[in-house]
Amino acid sequence: MPIADEAAAKQIILETLQKKKGKTKFYLKDFYKFLPDEKLRDVKKLVNKMVTEELLEYWSSGSTTLIGLKGLGKQHAADGED
């Protein structure tokens, strides 16, 4: 069953990410902790949807993929996109 209140779940994710000082990228498993009552598959689908909506973005080191708020992080500061 999909997440019942998708808007509230998105808000929880965004607020949690904004509160994390000094850390801008997270593993997918971290998002599961943000919404502990939801199924892992549904959280993954929501995160993917938020990337499509450009609320979040993927970042890859080549071996690891992390997810963070769109436009935040060291790579944006270095590119002058901040």
C-alpha distances in whole Angstrom, upper triangle without the diagonal:
4,7,8,12,12,16,16,14,17,20,19,19,22,24,24,25,28,29,29,33,35,31,30,28,25,23,20,20,21,18,16,18,18,14,15,12,9,8,11,10,8,11,13,12,13,16,17,16,18,21,21,22,24,23,23,25,25,29,30,33,33,32,29,26,26,24,25,26,28,31,32,33,37,36,36,39,41,41,42,38,38
4,6,9,8,12,13,11,13,16,16,16,19,21,21,22,25,26,27,30,32,29,27,25,23,21,18,18,19,16,14,17,16,13,14,12,9,8,11,9,6,9,11,9,9,13,14,13,15,17,17,18,21,20,20,22,22,26,27,31,31,30,27,24,23,21,22,23,24,28,29,30,34,33,33,36,38,37,38,35,34
4,6,6,9,10,8,10,13,13,13,16,18,18,19,22,23,24,27,29,26,25,23,21,20,17,17,17,14,13,15,13,10,12,10,7,8,11,10,6,8,11,10,8,12,13,12,14,17,17,17,19,18,18,21,22,25,27,30,31,30,27,24,22,20,21,21,22,26,26,28,32,32,31,34,36,36,37,33,32
4,6,9,9,9,12,13,14,15,17,19,19,21,23,24,26,29,31,29,27,26,24,23,20,20,20,17,16,17,15,12,14,11,9,11,14,14,10,12,15,13,11,15,17,15,16,19,20,19,21,20,20,23,25,28,30,34,34,33,30,27,26,23,23,23,25,28,29,31,34,35,34,36,39,38,39,35,34
4,6,5,6,9,10,11,13,15,16,17,19,20,21,23,27,29,27,25,25,23,23,20,20,20,16,16,17,14,12,14,12,11,13,16,15,12,12,15,14,11,14,16,14,14,18,18,17,19,17,19,22,24,27,30,33,34,33,30,27,25,22,21,21,22,26,26,29,32,33,32,34,37,36,36,33,32
4,5,5,6,9,10,11,12,14,15,17,18,20,22,25,27,24,22,22,20,20,17,18,18,14,14,16,13,11,14,13,11,13,14,14,10,10,12,11,8,11,13,11,11,14,15,13,16,14,15,18,20,24,26,30,31,30,27,24,22,18,18,18,19,23,23,26,29,29,28,31,34,33,33,30,28
4,5,5,6,9,10,11,12,14,15,16,18,20,24,26,24,22,22,20,21,19,20,19,15,16,17,14,13,16,15,14,16,17,17,13,13,15,14,10,12,14,12,11,15,15,13,15,13,15,18,21,24,27,30,32,32,28,25,22,19,18,16,18,21,22,25,28,28,27,29,32,31,31,28,27
4,5,5,6,9,10,10,12,14,15,16,19,22,25,23,21,21,20,21,19,19,18,14,15,15,12,10,14,13,12,15,17,17,14,13,16,15,11,13,16,14,13,17,18,16,17,14,16,19,22,25,28,31,32,32,28,25,22,19,18,17,19,22,22,25,28,29,28,30,33,32,32,29,27
4,5,5,6,9,10,11,12,14,16,17,21,23,20,19,18,17,17,15,15,14,11,11,12,9,7,11,11,10,12,13,14,11,9,12,12,8,10,13,12,11,14,16,14,16,13,14,17,19,22,24,27,29,28,25,22,19,16,16,15,17,21,21,23,26,27,26,28,31,31,31,28,26
4,5,5,6,9,10,11,12,14,16,19,21,19,17,16,15,16,14,16,14,11,13,14,10,10,14,14,13,15,15,15,12,10,12,12,8,8,11,10,8,11,13,11,12,9,10,14,16,19,22,25,27,27,23,20,17,14,13,12,14,17,17,20,24,24,23,25,28,28,28,24,23
4,5,5,6,8,10,11,12,14,17,20,18,17,17,16,18,17,18,15,12,14,14,11,11,15,15,15,17,18,18,15,13,15,15,12,12,15,13,11,14,16,14,14,11,12,16,18,21,24,27,29,29,26,22,19,16,14,12,15,17,17,20,24,25,23,25,28,28,28,24,22
4,6,5,6,9,10,11,13,16,19,17,16,16,15,16,15,15,13,10,12,11,7,8,11,13,12,15,16,17,15,12,14,15,12,12,15,15,12,15,18,16,16,13,13,17,19,21,24,26,29,28,24,21,18,15,14,13,16,19,18,20,24,25,24,26,29,29,29,26,24
4,6,5,6,9,10,11,14,16,14,13,13,11,13,12,13,10,7,10,10,6,8,12,13,13,15,14,16,13,10,12,13,10,9,12,12,10,12,15,14,14,10,10,13,15,17,20,23,25,24,21,18,15,11,10,10,13,16,15,17,20,21,21,23,25,26,26,23,21
4,5,5,6,9,10,13,15,13,12,12,12,15,14,16,13,10,13,13,10,12,15,17,16,19,18,19,17,13,15,15,12,11,14,13,10,12,15,13,12,8,9,12,15,17,20,23,25,25,22,19,15,12,9,8,10,13,12,15,19,20,18,20,23,23,23,20,18
4,5,5,6,9,12,15,13,13,14,14,16,16,17,14,12,15,14,10,12,15,17,17,20,20,21,19,16,18,19,15,14,17,17,14,16,19,16,16,12,12,16,18,20,23,25,28,28,24,21,18,15,12,10,13,15,14,16,20,21,20,21,25,25,25,22,20
4,5,5,7,10,13,11,11,12,11,14,14,14,11,9,12,10,7,10,13,16,16,18,18,20,18,14,16,18,15,13,17,17,14,16,19,18,17,13,13,15,17,18,21,23,26,25,22,19,16,13,11,11,14,16,14,16,19,21,20,21,24,25,25,23,20
4,5,5,9,10,8,7,9,9,12,12,14,10,9,13,12,9,13,15,18,18,20,18,20,19,15,16,18,15,12,16,16,13,14,17,16,15,11,10,12,14,15,18,20,23,23,19,16,13,10,8,7,11,13,11,12,15,17,17,18,21,22,22,19,17
4,6,7,10,9,8,11,12,15,16,17,14,13,16,15,13,16,18,21,21,23,22,23,22,18,19,21,18,15,18,19,15,16,19,17,15,12,12,14,16,17,20,22,25,25,22,19,16,13,10,8,11,12,10,12,15,17,16,17,20,21,20,18,15
4,6,9,9,10,13,13,16,17,18,14,14,17,15,12,15,18,21,21,24,22,25,23,19,21,23,20,18,21,21,18,19,22,21,19,16,15,17,19,20,22,24,27,27,23,21,17,15,12,11,15,16,13,14,17,20,19,19,22,24,23,21,18
4,6,6,7,10,10,13,15,16,12,13,16,14,12,16,18,21,21,23,22,24,23,19,20,22,20,17,20,21,18,19,22,21,19,16,15,16,17,17,20,21,24,24,20,19,15,13,11,11,14,15,12,12,15,17,17,18,20,22,22,21,18
4,6,8,11,12,16,18,19,15,16,19,17,16,19,21,25,25,27,25,27,26,23,23,26,23,20,23,24,21,21,25,24,21,18,17,18,19,18,21,21,25,25,21,20,16,15,13,13,16,15,12,11,13,17,16,16,19,21,21,20,17
4,7,10,12,15,18,19,16,17,20,19,18,21,23,27,27,28,26,28,28,24,24,26,24,21,23,25,22,21,25,24,21,19,17,17,18,16,18,19,22,22,19,18,15,15,12,13,15,14,11,9,10,14,14,13,16,18,18,18,15
4,6,8,11,14,15,12,14,17,16,15,19,21,24,24,25,22,24,24,20,20,23,21,18,20,22,19,18,22,22,19,17,14,14,14,13,15,16,19,19,16,15,11,11,9,10,13,13,10,8,10,13,14,14,16,18,19,18,16
4,7,11,13,15,12,13,16,16,15,18,21,24,23,24,21,23,22,19,18,20,19,15,17,19,16,15,18,18,15,13,11,11,11,10,13,14,18,18,15,13,9,8,6,7,10,10,6,5,8,10,11,12,14,16,16,15,13
4,7,10,12,10,11,14,15,14,17,19,22,21,22,19,20,20,17,16,18,17,13,15,17,15,13,17,18,15,13,10,9,9,8,10,11,15,15,11,9,6,5,4,8,10,11,9,7,10,11,12,14,16,17,18,17,16
4,6,8,6,8,11,11,11,14,16,19,18,18,15,17,17,14,13,16,15,12,14,16,14,13,17,18,16,14,11,11,9,9,11,13,15,14,11,9,5,5,6,10,12,14,12,11,14,14,16,18,19,20,22,20,19
4,5,5,7,9,11,12,14,15,18,17,16,13,15,16,12,11,14,14,11,13,16,15,14,17,19,17,16,12,12,10,10,11,12,14,12,9,7,5,6,9,12,15,17,15,14,16,17,19,21,22,23,25,23,22
4,5,5,7,9,10,12,13,15,14,13,10,11,12,9,7,11,11,8,10,13,13,12,16,17,16,15,12,12,10,12,12,15,16,14,11,8,7,7,10,13,15,18,17,17,19,19,21,23,24,25,27,25,24
4,5,5,7,9,10,11,14,12,12,9,11,12,10,9,13,13,11,13,16,16,16,19,20,20,18,15,15,14,15,15,17,18,16,13,11,10,10,13,16,18,21,20,19,22,22,24,26,27,28,30,28,27
4,5,5,7,9,10,14,13,13,11,13,14,10,11,14,13,11,14,17,15,16,19,20,19,17,14,15,14,15,16,18,19,18,14,12,10,10,11,14,17,19,17,17,20,21,22,24,25,26,28,26,25
4,5,5,7,9,12,10,11,9,11,11,7,8,11,10,8,11,13,12,13,16,17,17,14,12,13,13,15,17,19,21,19,16,13,11,9,10,12,15,18,17,18,21,21,22,24,26,27,28,25,24
4,5,5,6,9,8,8,6,9,9,6,8,11,11,10,13,15,14,16,19,19,20,17,15,17,16,18,19,21,23,21,17,15,14,12,14,16,19,22,21,21,24,25,26,28,30,30,32,29,28
4,5,5,9,9,11,10,13,13,10,12,15,14,13,16,18,17,18,21,22,22,19,17,18,18,20,21,23,25,23,19,17,15,14,15,17,20,23,21,21,24,25,26,28,30,31,32,30,28
4,6,9,9,12,11,14,13,9,12,14,12,11,15,16,15,17,20,19,19,16,15,17,18,19,21,23,25,24,20,18,15,13,13,14,18,21,19,20,23,24,25,26,29,30,30,28,26
4,6,6,9,9,12,10,7,11,13,11,11,15,15,15,17,19,19,20,17,16,19,19,21,23,26,27,26,22,20,17,15,16,17,20,23,22,23,26,27,27,29,32,32,33,30,29
4,6,8,9,12,11,9,12,15,14,14,17,18,18,20,23,23,23,21,19,22,22,24,25,27,28,26,23,21,19,18,19,20,23,26,25,26,29,30,30,32,34,35,36,33,32
4,7,9,12,10,10,13,15,14,15,18,19,19,21,23,23,25,22,21,24,24,26,28,30,31,29,26,24,22,20,21,22,25,29,28,29,32,33,33,35,37,38,39,36,34
4,6,8,7,7,10,11,11,12,15,16,16,19,20,21,22,20,19,21,21,24,26,28,29,27,24,22,20,19,20,21,23,27,26,28,31,31,31,34,36,36,37,34,33
4,5,5,6,9,10,11,13,14,15,17,19,20,21,23,21,20,21,21,24,25,27,28,26,23,21,20,19,20,22,24,28,27,28,31,31,32,35,36,36,38,35,34
4,5,5,6,9,10,11,12,14,15,17,19,20,21,20,18,19,18,20,21,23,24,22,19,17,16,16,18,20,22,26,25,26,28,28,29,32,33,34,35,33,32
4,5,5,6,9,10,11,12,14,15,17,18,20,19,17,18,17,20,21,24,24,22,19,17,17,16,19,20,22,26,26,26,29,29,29,32,34,34,35,32,32
4,5,5,6,9,10,10,12,14,15,16,18,17,16,18,18,21,22,25,26,24,21,19,18,16,18,19,21,25,25,26,29,29,29,32,34,33,35,32,31
4,5,5,6,9,10,10,12,14,15,16,15,13,15,15,18,20,23,23,22,19,16,15,13,15,16,18,22,21,23,26,26,26,29,31,30,32,29,28
4,5,5,6,9,10,11,12,14,15,14,12,13,13,16,17,20,20,19,16,13,13,11,14,15,17,20,21,22,24,24,24,27,29,28,30,27,27
4,6,5,6,9,10,11,12,14,14,13,14,14,17,19,22,22,22,19,16,15,13,15,16,17,21,22,23,26,25,25,29,30,29,31,28,28
4,5,5,6,9,10,10,12,11,11,13,14,17,19,23,23,23,20,16,15,12,14,14,15,19,20,21,25,24,24,27,29,28,29,26,26
4,5,5,6,9,10,10,9,8,9,10,13,16,19,20,20,16,13,11,9,10,11,12,16,16,18,21,21,21,24,25,25,26,23,23
4,5,5,6,9,10,10,8,9,9,13,15,18,19,19,16,13,12,10,12,13,13,16,18,19,22,21,21,24,25,24,26,23,23
4,5,5,6,9,9,9,10,12,16,18,22,22,23,20,16,15,12,13,13,13,17,18,20,24,22,22,25,27,26,27,23,23
4,5,5,6,5,6,8,10,14,17,21,22,22,19,16,14,10,10,10,10,14,15,17,21,20,19,22,24,23,24,20,20
4,5,5,6,5,5,7,11,14,18,19,19,17,13,12,9,9,9,8,12,14,16,19,17,16,20,22,20,21,18,18
4,5,8,8,8,10,14,16,20,21,22,20,16,15,12,13,12,11,14,16,19,21,20,19,22,24,22,23,20,20
4,6,8,9,12,16,19,22,24,25,22,18,17,14,13,11,10,13,16,19,22,20,19,22,24,22,23,19,19
4,5,7,10,13,16,20,21,23,20,16,15,12,11,9,6,9,12,15,18,17,15,18,20,18,19,15,15
4,7,11,13,17,20,22,23,20,17,14,11,9,6,6,9,11,14,17,17,15,18,20,19,19,16,15
4,7,10,13,17,19,19,16,13,10,7,5,4,5,8,9,12,15,14,14,17,19,18,19,15,15
4,7,10,13,15,16,14,10,8,6,6,6,5,8,9,11,13,12,12,15,17,16,17,14,15
4,7,10,12,13,10,7,6,5,7,9,9,11,11,11,14,12,13,16,17,16,18,16,17
4,7,9,11,8,6,5,6,8,10,10,11,11,10,11,9,11,14,14,14,17,15,16
4,5,7,6,4,6,9,11,14,14,15,14,13,13,11,14,16,16,16,19,18,19
4,6,5,7,8,11,13,17,17,17,16,13,13,11,15,17,16,16,20,19,20
4,6,8,10,14,16,19,19,19,19,17,16,14,18,20,19,19,22,22,23
4,7,10,14,17,20,21,21,21,18,18,17,20,22,21,22,25,24,25
4,6,10,13,17,18,19,18,16,16,15,18,21,20,21,24,23,23
4,7,10,14,15,16,15,14,15,14,16,19,19,19,22,21,21
4,7,11,12,14,13,11,13,13,15,17,18,18,21,19,19
4,7,9,11,11,11,13,13,14,17,18,18,20,18,17
4,6,8,7,8,11,12,12,14,16,16,18,15,14
4,6,6,8,12,12,11,14,16,16,16,14,12
4,6,9,12,11,10,12,15,14,14,11,10
4,7,10,9,6,9,12,11,11,7,7
4,7,8,6,8,11,11,11,9,7
4,6,6,7,9,10,11,10,9
4,5,5,6,9,10,10,9
4,6,5,6,9,9,9
4,5,5,6,5,6
4,5,5,6,5
4,5,8,9
4,5,8
4,6
4
